[in-house]
Amino acid sequence: MSARLNLTTRKSLLFALAAERLSTFYEHGQWLTEAQGATLAASWLARHDLSLPHAERKAFSALSDALARELAGTLSREAGLYTAHEMMEALSPNYVSDIALDLMDECERRLREAELAE
């Protein structure tokens, strides 16, 4: 396992975490904790035979939380549900979504701002 993740993988991780957070919020009405997000990050990384130090997983957790909360705060419930659905569907490489592509660009911007793009 390697801790050196390229930008594409980092964007995918942030996107997947934000998708899970947003989906959980709309399904259960609550936000995942930072620890739950870090655990999700570890699971996602393990499925891809990758790893990151705990501190970086926590940073990704916090960044995904901020993105998901911002989306939920700026979208109507219906638009938020649709966005969460599109994001979850886009986790499959066979599903193409303009919303997901735009959000991947936003993930890259946020990673660069947080100096996590590496």
For each residue, the residues with C-beta under 8 A, 3 or more apart:
1: 49 50 51
2: 5 50 51
3: 51 52 53 56
4: 118
5: 2 9 10 13 50 52 118
6: 9 10 118
7: 10 11 108 111 117 118
8: 11 12
9: 5 6 12 13 48 50
10: 5 6 7 13 14 111 116 117 118
11: 7 8 14 15 104 107 108 111
12: 8 9 15 16 104
13: 5 9 10 16 17 41 44 45 60
14: 10 11 17 18 60 63 64 67 107 110 111
15: 11 12 18 19 87 90 91 100 103 104 107
16: 12 13 19 20 40 44 91
17: 13 14 20 21 37 40 41 44 60 61 64
18: 14 15 21 22 64 67 68 71 87 103 107
19: 15 16 22 23 84 87 88 90 91
20: 16 17 23 24 32 40 64 88
21: 17 18 24 25 31 32 37 64 65 68
22: 18 19 25 26 68 71 72 80 83 84 87
23: 19 20 26 27 84 85 87 88
24: 20 21 27 28 30 31 32
25: 21 22 28 29 30 31 68 72 84
26: 22 23 29 72 77 80 81 84
27: 23 24
28: 24 25
29: 25 26
30: 24 25
31: 21 24 25 65 68 69
32: 20 21 24 36 37 40 65
33: 36 37
34: 37 38 58 61 62 65
35: 38 39 61
36: 32 33 39 40 61
37: 17 21 32 33 34 40 41 58 60 61 62 64 65
38: 34 35 41 42 54 57 58 60 61
39: 35 36 42 43
40: 16 17 20 32 36 37 43 44 61
41: 13 17 37 38 44 45 52 57 60 61
42: 38 39 45 46 51 52 57
43: 39 40 46 47
44: 13 16 17 40 41 47 48
45: 13 41 42 48 50 51 52 57
46: 42 43 49 50 51
47: 43 44
48: 9 44 45
49: 1 46
50: 1 2 5 9 45 46
51: 1 2 3 42 45 46
52: 3 5 41 42 45 56 57 60
53: 3 56 57
54: 38 57 58
55: 58 59
56: 3 52 53 59 60 116
57: 38 41 42 45 52 53 54 60 61
58: 34 37 38 54 55 61 62
59: 55 56 62 63 114 116
60: 13 14 17 37 38 41 52 56 57 63 64 116
61: 17 34 35 36 37 38 40 41 57 58 64 65
62: 34 37 58 59 65 66
63: 14 59 60 66 67 110 111 114 116
64: 14 17 18 20 21 37 60 61 67 68
65: 21 31 32 34 37 61 62 68 69
66: 62 63 69 70 110
67: 14 18 63 64 70 71 106 107 110
68: 18 21 22 25 31 64 65 71 72
69: 31 65 66 72 73
70: 66 67 73 74
71: 18 22 67 68 74 75 80 83
72: 22 25 26 68 69 75 80
73: 69 70
74: 70 71
75: 71 72 79 80 83
76: 79 80
77: 26 80 81
78: 81 82
79: 75 76 82 83
80: 22 26 71 72 75 76 77 83 84
81: 26 77 78 84 85
82: 78 79 85 86
83: 22 71 75 79 80 86 87 99 103
84: 19 22 23 25 26 80 81 87 88
85: 23 81 82 88 89
86: 82 83 89 90 97 99 100
87: 15 18 19 22 23 83 84 90 91 97 99 100 103
88: 19 20 23 84 85 91
89: 85 86 92 95 97 100
90: 15 19 86 87 95 96 97 99 100
91: 15 16 19 87 88 95
92: 89 95
93:
94:
95: 89 90 91 92 100
96: 90 100 101
97: 86 87 89 90 100 101
98: 101 102
99: 83 86 87 90 102 103
100: 15 86 87 89 90 95 96 97 103 104
101: 96 97 98 104 105
102: 98 99 105 106
103: 15 18 83 87 99 100 106 107
104: 11 12 15 100 101 107 108
105: 101 102 108 109
106: 67 102 103 109 110
107: 11 14 15 18 67 103 104 110 111
108: 7 11 104 105 111 112 117
109: 105 106 112 113
110: 14 63 66 67 106 107 113 114
111: 7 10 11 14 63 107 108 114 116 117
112: 108 109 115 117
113: 109 110
114: 59 63 110 111
115: 112
116: 10 56 59 60 63 111
117: 7 10 108 111 112
118: 4 5 6 7 10
